């Protein structure tokens, strides 16, 4: 049980072993190859998808057919929450960025489970509320900060490893995709990254690695911008 997606996702992690088992038997294990579609706006299905391993790109399509990146799902996170509460069809698309393992729950199955165990529904509401708060923070950042401020805020929010007061993060996406997430162009993103490096706030490493050498000053840039 300890390594299943039911045990890892925050919505279910606090449940008793018996309740976790009740959830687990409803899960439909799903494996996706990199580039494979998890769901699309055309699918006539309502389901909650919990990511166990890998990464999942969530996006919408604009009128001209271009992708609008919404977020990137990491292990333990989920998508499809409107399906759980309202049984709605997907309003976007999800594609695996890596080899990914998911646990899929159909709306009707989870609805019956939540009816029997209301605390699961309350945990789900808490998780959705947290996501809404994160979305509001992102929207506020997009409308009130310049590109450097948005990039600084984004870097500080990534999972990091610390050594000698230096935080090292890894961009979860290609730079062009991070640029789209920050609502800017790849060129503006590259200029902002170089500017932060020139100011001595970060060091851009190999691949997607970025070391935050002055986290306090980087935070000040977020607060001022």
PyMOL commands that set and color helices and strands:
alter all, ss='L'
color gray80, all
select helices_A, chain A and resi 5-8+10-13+17-24+81-86+107-116+118-144+147-157+175-181+186-198+215-224
alter helices_A, ss='H'
color red, helices_A
select strands_A, chain A and resi 28-32+37-39+47-53+56-61+67-73+78-79+93-96+100-106+160-163+166-170+202-204+209-212
alter strands_A, ss='S'
color yellow, strands_A
deselect
rebuild
show_as cartoon
